[in-house]
Amino acid sequence: MRIATPGHAAFAAVMIALGILGLAKGDFTPIWAGVPKGFPAREALAYLCAFVSLLAGLGLLWRRTAVVAAGLLLIYLLAWLLLVRVAHIFVAPAATDTWWACGETAVMAAAAWVLYVWFSSDRGGSRPSFGVGDSGPRIARALYGLGLIPFGMAHFTYLKETVVLVPDWLPWHVAWAYFTGAALIVAGVAVLTDVYARLAATLSALEMGLFTVLVWIPIVLAGATAFQWHEFVDSCALTAAAWVVAESYRGVPWFAVRARASSASSSSEPRPAARRT
């Protein structure tokens, strides 16, 4: 077994859980939702998504299969982004849900891309050339930054729904809804422009994690509806993905401005934290 970082372990565990959940339900799980009801072979596609999630999650935990699993997941997520998520933009270009869904898949693809870069570096001479080196982390981080912006915008377009989710023990619920939405947008822009990108990626991952812990876990413990369970699982997946992307900045100064060229390759593979058995 090979665990590169805590984020890697969390992401693999989430993918395994999504796979098991999908096989148990026989339907699409969070991350893979969005296929129209009348789509041909819809049930078969749902099972395929579950198998991809499960096999990729398991493969990510083993050194010999990690790069293949990360590559498979990356290709599948990019295909899903283009064929399912982006396709909805032409149907409902003004809908917040459309852009949120694109952001969701972009963030998951970003994490898969980071892992692909990490594990590709172990292959030595047989290392694949596509999407690795300095270009891999740059593209992955760009996907992540783009994904954060619709997350933040949703806090404004769904202000009433967001305010309701703020824990009762916190004051100024509306202010928190505005603040957290703005923070995600600012973080996305910071990652895209590479201005304080490590700080932005880390804080955005922390925000998602806190949202999962402070909002969704209490709701689940109190007896969640099917929709709330969906949102909880979705939040867990996005938190794990954000964690992986934040870890890709290790070695980059916290307040670095446009430091990609000098740091992308050196920080992309977390060798000191690797544990192999």
N, C-alpha and C positions, 0 to 999 in steps of 0.2 A: 504494500500500500504506500502511496505517496501523497502527503499533504504539504502543499507549498506554503499556504498561508491560512489563517482563520477564515478569511473571506472565501477562499477556494473551497474549504470544507463546507461552509454554510451554503454556497451556491450549489455544490454537488448534492448536498442533502435536500435542498429545495427541489432540484430537478428530479431526484428519486421520488420524493413525496408527490410531486405533480404526476409522475408516471403511474404510481400506485393508485392515486386518486382517480386518474383518468380511466385506468383499466377497471377499477371497481364501479365507477359510474357508467361507463360505456358512453361517455359524452365528453365534450370539450371542457377543459379546466381553465382557470385563469391563465393568462398569457396566450392561450391558443383560441380564445373566444373570437367571435366575429364572423363565423361562416354562416351564410344564409340558410334558413330552414329547408328550402327546396333544393339545396345544392346536391348534385348527384353523388352517390356513395358517401354521404355526409358521415354516417356512422363509422364506415371504414376509415375515413380520414381522421376521425376522433381517436380511434384506436391507434392509428399510425402516430399521431402526435404523442399519445401516451407512451408508446414503445420508444419513440425517439427520446423523450424526456427520461425515461427509466434507464435505457441503455447508455445514454450520454452521461447521466449522473453517476452511474456505476463506473463507467469507463474513465471518468475524470479522476477517480480515486486510485487508479493503478498506473504506475509509471509507463508500462509498455503500451497502454491503450489511451493514455491521457491526451496526446496530441491528436489522435484520430477522433476521439470523442469530442474534443473541443472543436475540431474542424467540421465534423458532421453537424454539431449543434449550431455552429456559426452559419454554415451554408443553409441549414433549414430555417433558421431565424431570419436571415436576410431574404430568403425566398418568401417567407411569410410576410415580412415587412413590405415587400414590393407587390406581391400578388394578392394579398388579403387586405393589409392595412392601407397602403397608399391607394389601392384601387377604390377604397371608400371615399377618398377625397373628391373623386369625380362625381360621386353620388350626393354627398352632403359636405361640401367644402366649408361651410360656415358652422358646422356642428362641433362643439367642444369635444364630444365623445370621439369623434373621428380623429382629431389631433392627439387626444389623450392616448388612444389605442396605438397610434404611430409611435408616440413617445415611449410607451410601455415596451413595445417590441424593440425599439432602438436601444433602450437601456439594457435589455437582456442580451441583445446582439453585441453590445459594447463589452459586456463582461465575458461573453464567449470568445470574443476577439482577443481580449487581454490574455485569457488563459491559453489560447492558441499560440500566441507569441511566446509566452513563458515556456510552454512545453516543447515548442518547435526548436528552441535553443539547445535542448538536450540531444538532438539527433545528429549533431556534428555535421559531417559531410553530406548526409542525406537530408539535411534541413530543407524544407520546401521554401520557395522564393516568394510566393504570393502572400502579401499582407503581413510580412514580418519585417524585422529590422526596425528602422526609425519610422517607417510609414505605418506599421501596424498599430502601435500605441496612439499615433496621431489620429488615425481614422476612428479607432475605438473611442477615444476621448471626445472627438467631434460628435459621434453618434450619441454619446452620453449627454453632452451639453445640449444638443438639439432636443433630446428627449425630456430634459428637465423643464424646458420653457412651457410646453403645454400643461405640464403638471401644475406649474405655478399659475398659469392663466385660469385653470379650472377653479382655483380658489376664489377668483373674482366672478367668473360667470356662474358658478354654483355657490355663491356666497352664503345663502340661507342654509343650504345643506352642509356646508363646511362649518358654519358657526355652531350648528347643533352638535357636531362631533367634538367640539372643544370640551375637555373635562370640566365638570361643574365646579371643581375646587379652584380652577383658574379664574381670575378676574378678567374683564375686558375681552369677552369672547370675539367680538367683531374685530378688535384690534389684532388679536392673535391670528385670525383668519387672513387678514390683510398682510400681516407680517410674514407668516409662513409662505404665503403665495409669492410675495415679492422676493423673499429669500431664495426660493427655487429659481425664479427667473434670473435674478442677479447671479446665482451660482452657475446657471447654464451659460450665460454670457461670458462669465469669467473663464469657464472651461474652454469655450469656443475661441476666445481671444488670447488664452494662455496668460492671463493677468491674475496672479494669485490663484492659479488653477488648483494646486494641491490643497490649499486651504478651502477653496470652494467645493471641491469634490469631497473632501473629508466632512465638511459641515453639512453638505446635502445628504450624504449617507447617514450621518448622525440624525438629521431631521427625519428621514424616512424611518430609521430605527426607533426613534422616540415616538413617532406617530403610531407605529405598530404596537409598541409596548403600552403607551399611555391611552390610546384610543381603542384599538381593535381588540387587544387581549381582554380588557374589562368587558367589552361588548360580547365577546365570545363566551366568557365565563358566566355572563348574566343570561345567556340563552339567545344566540344570534339567529336571525332569519337566514334564509338561503342566500339572499343578496349580501348580507353582512359577512357571512362565511366566505363568499367569493372575494369580497374586498379585503378580508383578513389574509387570505392565501396570496392574493395579488400583492399586498403590502409586504409580506414576508419575502416573496420572490424579488421584488424590486429593491428591498433593503439589501439582500444578499448580493445582487448584481452591482448595486452602488458601492458596496463594500469592496468588491473585487476591483472596480475601476479606481477607487480611492487608493488602494494598495499599489496600483501601477505607478503611482507618483513617488514611491519610496526612493529616497536619494535626491529628490528635487527639493530645493529650499522652499520653506513655507510661503515666503513672500517673493518668490521668483516671478519675473516678468519676461515672458517669451523665452523660456529656457529650454524649449523642446529639443532643439538641435543638439545640445550638449548633454541632455539627460535622458532622452527617450530610450536609447538602447541600454544604457547603464542601469536604469531603474526598472526595466520591463521584466527582468527575471529575478525573482526574490530568492537567490541561492542560499543566503545565510539562514533563512527560515525553513528551508526544505527539510523534510524528514522522510527517509526512504527505508522500508523494511522488506 
